[in-house]
């Protein structure tokens, strides 16, 4: 997440009891929402990348199963 990003006002629908608890705990709801959205975006990007590249990943894993790790003879452990 970019720390210097310009912020834009927006409307969100949030459970009022949750907002009351956040306020009582001095939680910055805007910042918490932004962090949650950033995390959700990152997780979705990761999920999509894995899905888009599943064929290549599966192919590589199959190759390693059949042939072993490349350069394994140079491993120190």
N, CA, C and O atoms as CSV, one atom per row, in Angstrom:
chain,resi,resn,atom,element,x,y,z
A,1,UNK,N,N,0.837,-1.167,0.000
A,1,UNK,CA,C,0.000,0.000,0.000
A,1,UNK,C,C,0.887,1.237,0.000
A,1,UNK,O,O,1.861,1.309,0.750
A,2,UNK,N,N,0.555,2.191,-0.826
A,2,UNK,CA,C,1.320,3.425,-0.904
A,2,UNK,C,C,0.932,4.324,0.255
A,2,UNK,O,O,-0.247,4.636,0.427
A,3,UNK,N,N,1.899,4.742,1.050
A,3,UNK,CA,C,1.636,5.559,2.230
A,3,UNK,C,C,1.289,6.992,1.859
A,3,UNK,O,O,0.555,7.651,2.595
A,4,UNK,N,N,1.792,7.487,0.743
A,4,UNK,CA,C,1.574,8.878,0.371
A,4,UNK,C,C,0.400,9.060,-0.595
A,4,UNK,O,O,0.243,10.130,-1.184
A,5,UNK,N,N,-0.413,8.036,-0.757
A,5,UNK,CA,C,-1.522,8.103,-1.708
A,5,UNK,C,C,-2.537,9.155,-1.270
A,5,UNK,O,O,-2.811,9.317,-0.080
A,6,UNK,N,N,-3.085,9.860,-2.242
A,6,UNK,CA,C,-4.139,10.821,-1.965
A,6,UNK,C,C,-5.397,10.047,-1.597
A,6,UNK,O,O,-5.737,9.064,-2.255
A,7,UNK,N,N,-6.069,10.473,-0.579
A,7,UNK,CA,C,-7.258,9.781,-0.103
A,7,UNK,C,C,-8.496,10.393,-0.761
A,7,UNK,O,O,-8.533,11.586,-1.060
A,8,UNK,N,N,-9.506,9.550,-0.978
A,8,UNK,CA,C,-10.767,10.007,-1.563
A,8,UNK,C,C,-11.884,9.606,-0.618
A,8,UNK,O,O,-11.942,8.461,-0.170
A,9,UNK,N,N,-12.761,10.533,-0.315
A,9,UNK,CA,C,-13.897,10.239,0.545
A,9,UNK,C,C,-14.830,9.273,-0.182
A,9,UNK,O,O,-15.044,9.389,-1.389
A,10,UNK,N,N,-15.376,8.327,0.564
A,10,UNK,CA,C,-16.294,7.348,-0.004
A,10,UNK,C,C,-17.290,6.933,1.057
A,10,UNK,O,O,-17.094,7.200,2.243
A,11,UNK,N,N,-18.342,6.292,0.639
A,11,UNK,CA,C,-19.350,5.801,1.580
A,11,UNK,C,C,-19.256,4.286,1.668
A,11,UNK,O,O,-19.135,3.599,0.653
A,12,UNK,N,N,-19.314,3.776,2.886
A,12,UNK,CA,C,-19.324,2.343,3.121
A,12,UNK,C,C,-20.476,2.028,4.057
A,12,UNK,O,O,-20.809,2.824,4.935
A,13,UNK,N,N,-21.076,0.881,3.870
A,13,UNK,CA,C,-22.116,0.416,4.792
A,13,UNK,C,C,-21.464,-0.564,5.754
A,13,UNK,O,O,-20.966,-1.614,5.346
A,14,UNK,N,N,-21.472,-0.212,7.033
A,14,UNK,CA,C,-20.807,-1.015,8.056
A,14,UNK,C,C,-21.764,-1.215,9.218
A,14,UNK,O,O,-22.506,-0.306,9.591
A,15,UNK,N,N,-21.740,-2.407,9.783
A,15,UNK,CA,C,-22.563,-2.746,10.941
A,15,UNK,C,C,-22.385,-1.680,12.028
A,15,UNK,O,O,-21.258,-1.431,12.457
A,16,UNK,N,N,-23.465,-1.053,12.476
A,16,UNK,CA,C,-23.341,0.032,13.460
A,16,UNK,C,C,-22.745,-0.430,14.794
A,16,UNK,O,O,-22.046,0.343,15.450
A,17,UNK,N,N,-23.002,-1.650,15.197
A,17,UNK,CA,C,-22.420,-2.149,16.446
A,17,UNK,C,C,-20.908,-2.284,16.320
A,17,UNK,O,O,-20.170,-2.006,17.265
A,18,UNK,N,N,-20.458,-2.710,15.157
A,18,UNK,CA,C,-19.027,-2.823,14.911
A,18,UNK,C,C,-18.377,-1.445,14.948
A,18,UNK,O,O,-17.290,-1.285,15.503
A,19,UNK,N,N,-19.035,-0.454,14.362
A,19,UNK,CA,C,-18.506,0.911,14.377
A,19,UNK,C,C,-18.445,1.461,15.798
A,19,UNK,O,O,-17.498,2.162,16.154
A,20,UNK,N,N,-19.448,1.147,16.606
A,20,UNK,CA,C,-19.441,1.593,18.008
A,20,UNK,C,C,-18.253,0.988,18.753
A,20,UNK,O,O,-17.573,1.680,19.511
A,21,UNK,N,N,-18.007,-0.295,18.539
A,21,UNK,CA,C,-16.874,-0.962,19.184
A,21,UNK,C,C,-15.546,-0.359,18.724
A,21,UNK,O,O,-14.650,-0.120,19.533
A,22,UNK,N,N,-15.431,-0.119,17.431
A,22,UNK,CA,C,-14.206,0.470,16.892
A,22,UNK,C,C,-13.965,1.842,17.508
A,22,UNK,O,O,-12.843,2.166,17.897
A,23,UNK,N,N,-15.008,2.636,17.595
A,23,UNK,CA,C,-14.878,3.973,18.176
A,23,UNK,C,C,-14.484,3.876,19.646
A,23,UNK,O,O,-13.620,4.625,20.103
A,24,UNK,N,N,-15.105,2.964,20.391
A,24,UNK,CA,C,-14.790,2.790,21.813
A,24,UNK,C,C,-13.343,2.352,22.011
A,24,UNK,O,O,-12.740,2.655,23.040
A,25,UNK,N,N,-12.788,1.648,21.043
A,25,UNK,CA,C,-11.411,1.167,21.124
A,25,UNK,C,C,-10.417,2.117,20.448
A,25,UNK,O,O,-9.237,1.797,20.311
A,26,UNK,N,N,-10.903,3.277,20.032
A,26,UNK,CA,C,-10.080,4.302,19.365
A,26,UNK,C,C,-9.414,3.771,18.093
A,26,UNK,O,O,-8.265,4.097,17.794
A,27,UNK,N,N,-10.160,2.946,17.350
A,27,UNK,CA,C,-9.664,2.419,16.077
A,27,UNK,C,C,-10.044,3.386,14.966
A,27,UNK,O,O,-11.200,3.796,14.859
A,28,UNK,N,N,-9.076,3.747,14.146
A,28,UNK,CA,C,-9.320,4.609,13.001
A,28,UNK,C,C,-10.016,3.757,11.932
A,28,UNK,O,O,-9.366,2.982,11.231
A,29,UNK,N,N,-11.330,3.903,11.815
A,29,UNK,CA,C,-12.120,3.061,10.926
A,29,UNK,C,C,-11.712,3.227,9.464
A,29,UNK,O,O,-11.691,2.250,8.715
A,30,UNK,N,N,-11.392,4.434,9.057
A,30,UNK,CA,C,-10.978,4.659,7.665
A,30,UNK,C,C,-9.694,3.908,7.365
A,30,UNK,O,O,-9.580,3.249,6.332
A,31,UNK,N,N,-8.730,4.006,8.266
A,31,UNK,CA,C,-7.450,3.340,8.061
A,31,UNK,C,C,-7.629,1.818,8.113
A,31,UNK,O,O,-7.038,1.091,7.314
A,32,UNK,N,N,-8.443,1.346,9.050
A,32,UNK,CA,C,-8.686,-0.099,9.161
A,32,UNK,C,C,-9.380,-0.625,7.906
A,32,UNK,O,O,-9.046,-1.702,7.414
A,33,UNK,N,N,-10.340,0.132,7.392
A,33,UNK,CA,C,-11.038,-0.284,6.169
A,33,UNK,C,C,-10.071,-0.308,4.996
A,33,UNK,O,O,-10.091,-1.238,4.189
A,34,UNK,N,N,-9.224,0.711,4.900
A,34,UNK,CA,C,-8.249,0.771,3.812
A,34,UNK,C,C,-7.286,-0.417,3.883
A,34,UNK,O,O,-6.981,-1.030,2.860
A,35,UNK,N,N,-6.811,-0.739,5.077
A,35,UNK,CA,C,-5.906,-1.876,5.233
A,35,UNK,C,C,-6.603,-3.188,4.883
A,35,UNK,O,O,-6.006,-4.061,4.253
A,36,UNK,N,N,-7.868,-3.329,5.292
A,36,UNK,CA,C,-8.624,-4.535,4.966
A,36,UNK,C,C,-8.861,-4.676,3.471
A,36,UNK,O,O,-8.748,-5.772,2.922
A,37,UNK,N,N,-9.184,-3.586,2.819
A,37,UNK,CA,C,-9.400,-3.614,1.373
A,37,UNK,C,C,-8.090,-3.921,0.656
A,37,UNK,O,O,-8.072,-4.698,-0.299
A,38,UNK,N,N,-6.990,-3.313,1.114
A,38,UNK,CA,C,-5.682,-3.586,0.500
A,38,UNK,C,C,-5.330,-5.059,0.639
A,38,UNK,O,O,-4.821,-5.666,-0.303
A,39,UNK,N,N,-5.593,-5.636,1.800
A,39,UNK,CA,C,-5.311,-7.060,2.020
A,39,UNK,C,C,-6.178,-7.921,1.096
A,39,UNK,O,O,-5.686,-8.879,0.498
A,40,UNK,N,N,-7.471,-7.581,0.977
A,40,UNK,CA,C,-8.377,-8.338,0.111
A,40,UNK,C,C,-7.941,-8.252,-1.353
A,40,UNK,O,O,-8.006,-9.242,-2.080
A,41,UNK,N,N,-7.499,-7.069,-1.782
A,41,UNK,CA,C,-7.020,-6.892,-3.157
A,41,UNK,C,C,-5.776,-7.750,-3.388
A,41,UNK,O,O,-5.670,-8.432,-4.407
A,42,UNK,N,N,-4.842,-7.714,-2.446
A,42,UNK,CA,C,-3.618,-8.504,-2.575
A,42,UNK,C,C,-3.922,-9.999,-2.642
A,42,UNK,O,O,-3.367,-10.712,-3.477
A,43,UNK,N,N,-4.798,-10.467,-1.767
A,43,UNK,CA,C,-5.156,-11.889,-1.760
A,43,UNK,C,C,-5.842,-12.307,-3.056
A,43,UNK,O,O,-5.590,-13.396,-3.570
A,44,UNK,N,N,-6.702,-11.451,-3.582
A,44,UNK,CA,C,-7.394,-11.785,-4.831
A,44,UNK,C,C,-6.426,-11.791,-6.010
A,44,UNK,O,O,-6.520,-12.648,-6.888
A,45,UNK,N,N,-5.494,-10.833,-6.030
A,45,UNK,CA,C,-4.481,-10.826,-7.095
A,45,UNK,C,C,-3.650,-12.105,-7.050
A,45,UNK,O,O,-3.359,-12.706,-8.084
A,46,UNK,N,N,-3.274,-12.509,-5.846
A,46,UNK,CA,C,-2.496,-13.736,-5.678
A,46,UNK,C,C,-3.288,-14.950,-6.144
A,46,UNK,O,O,-2.760,-15.805,-6.854
A,47,UNK,N,N,-4.550,-15.024,-5.746
A,47,UNK,CA,C,-5.397,-16.147,-6.156
A,47,UNK,C,C,-5.523,-16.205,-7.667
A,47,UNK,O,O,-5.426,-17.280,-8.258
A,48,UNK,N,N,-5.738,-15.055,-8.298
A,48,UNK,CA,C,-5.884,-15.024,-9.753
A,48,UNK,C,C,-4.583,-15.398,-10.460
A,48,UNK,O,O,-4.605,-16.099,-11.472
A,49,UNK,N,N,-3.437,-14.926,-9.925
A,49,UNK,CA,C,-2.154,-15.261,-10.532
A,49,UNK,C,C,-1.946,-16.764,-10.487
A,49,UNK,O,O,-1.533,-17.368,-11.477
A,50,UNK,N,N,-2.233,-17.375,-9.336
A,50,UNK,CA,C,-2.074,-18.826,-9.208
A,50,UNK,C,C,-2.988,-19.564,-10.181
A,50,UNK,O,O,-2.589,-20.558,-10.788
A,51,UNK,N,N,-4.205,-19.075,-10.325
A,51,UNK,CA,C,-5.156,-19.709,-11.251
A,51,UNK,C,C,-4.667,-19.566,-12.694
A,51,UNK,O,O,-4.698,-20.530,-13.458
A,52,UNK,N,N,-4.217,-18.367,-13.067
A,52,UNK,CA,C,-3.754,-18.123,-14.426
A,52,UNK,C,C,-2.493,-18.923,-14.760
A,52,UNK,O,O,-2.251,-19.261,-15.918
A,53,UNK,N,N,-1.702,-19.217,-13.744
A,53,UNK,CA,C,-0.429,-19.901,-13.961
A,53,UNK,C,C,-0.437,-21.346,-13.484
A,53,UNK,O,O,0.616,-21.977,-13.402
A,54,UNK,N,N,-1.615,-21.874,-13.171
A,54,UNK,CA,C,-1.708,-23.229,-12.638
A,54,UNK,C,C,-1.111,-24.269,-13.585
A,54,UNK,O,O,-0.427,-25.192,-13.142
A,55,UNK,N,N,-1.362,-24.124,-14.862
A,55,UNK,CA,C,-0.839,-25.105,-15.827
A,55,UNK,C,C,0.689,-25.140,-15.801
A,55,UNK,O,O,1.286,-26.216,-15.794
A,56,UNK,N,N,1.316,-23.978,-15.787
A,56,UNK,CA,C,2.779,-23.922,-15.758
A,56,UNK,C,C,3.316,-24.461,-14.432
A,56,UNK,O,O,4.315,-25.181,-14.416
A,57,UNK,N,N,2.669,-24.121,-13.332
A,57,UNK,CA,C,3.101,-24.604,-12.020
A,57,UNK,C,C,2.976,-26.117,-11.948
A,57,UNK,O,O,3.898,-26.796,-11.497
A,58,UNK,N,N,1.846,-26.647,-12.389
A,58,UNK,CA,C,1.654,-28.095,-12.395
A,58,UNK,C,C,2.683,-28.794,-13.278
A,58,UNK,O,O,3.208,-29.848,-12.920
A,59,UNK,N,N,2.965,-28.198,-14.434
A,59,UNK,CA,C,3.948,-28.771,-15.352
A,59,UNK,C,C,5.334,-28.799,-14.703
A,59,UNK,O,O,6.045,-29.800,-14.795
A,60,UNK,N,N,5.712,-27.712,-14.056
A,60,UNK,CA,C,7.007,-27.654,-13.400
A,60,UNK,C,C,7.083,-28.670,-12.259
A,60,UNK,O,O,8.085,-29.370,-12.113
A,61,UNK,N,N,6.031,-28.749,-11.460
A,61,UNK,CA,C,6.016,-29.719,-10.355
A,61,UNK,C,C,6.149,-31.148,-10.874
A,61,UNK,O,O,6.840,-31.969,-10.270
A,62,UNK,N,N,5.487,-31.446,-11.992
A,62,UNK,CA,C,5.591,-32.784,-12.592
A,62,UNK,C,C,7.018,-33.047,-13.049
A,62,UNK,O,O,7.551,-34.138,-12.846
A,63,UNK,N,N,7.634,-32.046,-13.667
A,63,UNK,CA,C,9.006,-32.198,-14.141
A,63,UNK,C,C,9.945,-32.480,-12.968
A,63,UNK,O,O,10.807,-33.355,-13.057
A,64,UNK,N,N,9.781,-31.748,-11.882
A,64,UNK,CA,C,10.634,-31.945,-10.697
A,64,UNK,C,C,10.412,-33.329,-10.108
A,64,UNK,O,O,11.369,-33.974,-9.679
A,65,UNK,N,N,9.162,-33.800,-10.078
A,65,UNK,CA,C,8.884,-35.151,-9.579
A,65,UNK,C,C,9.613,-36.207,-10.410
A,65,UNK,O,O,10.146,-37.178,-9.874
A,66,UNK,N,N,9.625,-36.000,-11.716
A,66,UNK,CA,C,10.232,-36.979,-12.618
A,66,UNK,C,C,11.752,-36.869,-12.685
A,66,UNK,O,O,12.439,-37.875,-12.858
A,67,UNK,N,N,12.282,-35.649,-12.549
A,67,UNK,CA,C,13.706,-35.417,-12.777
A,67,UNK,C,C,14.480,-34.948,-11.554
A,67,UNK,O,O,15.710,-34.917,-11.582
A,68,UNK,N,N,13.804,-34.594,-10.512
A,68,UNK,CA,C,14.479,-34.045,-9.339
A,68,UNK,C,C,14.748,-32.559,-9.513
A,68,UNK,O,O,14.487,-31.978,-10.566
A,69,UNK,N,N,15.271,-31.967,-8.464
A,69,UNK,CA,C,15.559,-30.535,-8.522
A,69,UNK,C,C,16.767,-30.257,-9.402
A,69,UNK,O,O,17.775,-30.958,-9.316
A,70,UNK,N,N,16.670,-29.238,-10.246
A,70,UNK,CA,C,17.848,-28.868,-11.028
A,70,UNK,C,C,18.944,-28.384,-10.064
A,70,UNK,O,O,18.640,-27.744,-9.057
A,71,UNK,N,N,20.160,-28.673,-10.354
A,71,UNK,CA,C,21.309,-28.256,-9.549
A,71,UNK,C,C,21.314,-28.868,-8.151
A,71,UNK,O,O,22.018,-28.378,-7.268
A,72,UNK,N,N,20.540,-29.932,-7.939
A,72,UNK,CA,C,20.475,-30.571,-6.623
A,72,UNK,C,C,21.855,-31.060,-6.173
A,72,UNK,O,O,22.142,-31.102,-4.977
A,73,UNK,N,N,22.689,-31.422,-7.119
A,73,UNK,CA,C,24.007,-31.930,-6.736
A,73,UNK,C,C,24.877,-30.860,-6.090
A,73,UNK,O,O,25.892,-31.180,-5.472
A,74,UNK,N,N,24.495,-29.600,-6.226
A,74,UNK,CA,C,25.257,-28.502,-5.638
A,74,UNK,C,C,24.732,-28.061,-4.268
A,74,UNK,O,O,25.300,-27.173,-3.633
A,75,UNK,N,N,23.657,-28.684,-3.828
A,75,UNK,CA,C,23.072,-28.308,-2.536
A,75,UNK,C,C,24.034,-28.674,-1.422
A,75,UNK,O,O,24.686,-29.716,-1.484
A,76,UNK,N,N,24.128,-27.840,-0.419
A,76,UNK,CA,C,25.026,-28.062,0.699
A,76,UNK,C,C,24.356,-28.765,1.871
A,76,UNK,O,O,25.000,-29.003,2.893
A,77,UNK,N,N,23.062,-29.105,1.744
A,77,UNK,CA,C,22.346,-29.760,2.838
A,77,UNK,C,C,21.647,-31.000,2.362
A,77,UNK,O,O,20.992,-31.681,3.152
